[in-house]
Amino acid sequence: MKHLILLLTLLPLFTFCGQQKEKEQENKVAQTDTEISTPNFSATYYLLRHAEKDRTDPKNQDPSLNIDGLMRAKRWATYFEPIKIDEIYVTKYVRTKQTISLIAQQKSVSPIRYDPNTIYSEEFLKETNGKTVLIAGHSNTTPQLVNKLIGEEKYKEMDDSDNATLYKVTINGDDTKVETITVE
């Protein structure tokens, strides 16, 4: 119980730490229909949807995580503890920032803010070449980005109750693999 209270007390502080490193991806032109060649490219991407959000105010467009979401954020941090992460991307919403805040602190990586509609580009691929990247998104944008990374329309929107699915996309030149992992 002490750990939960400490987590709830400190989480807002971690949510906004390191925002100076934010790269504004929102002004970049999206290359949505253009296929990008990756012959000398290698990277690993972990993509997840934010943890459970507070739904008590249906009019709130930017709710924080609820208690279940805070606990899931802690489980995500435990899952990623042994994994090297070079960069972390979050949307402008509090729930994505809170979902990865413990991981960002654990890895000493400042999250980079991105626009889900424009993140996928040749520049993004160049910036992440040779890196392991964690991307926190939403039920509609996470599968969409996975599809762009793998070059096929394989994944549909996530169910609104699905906060446990993790996509691991590994690209090594023209060899692309995707794994779907459930982290309860």
Secondary structure, 3 states (H helix, E strand, C coil): CHHHHHHHHHHHHHHCCCHHHCCCCCCCCCCCCCCCCCCCCEEEEEEEECCCECCCCCCCCCCCECHHHHHHHHHHHHHHCCCCCCEEEECCCHHHHHHHHHHHHHHCCCCEECCCCCCCCHHHHHHHCCCEEEEEECCCHHHHHHHHHHCCCCCCCCCCCCCCEEEEEEEECCEEEEEEEECC
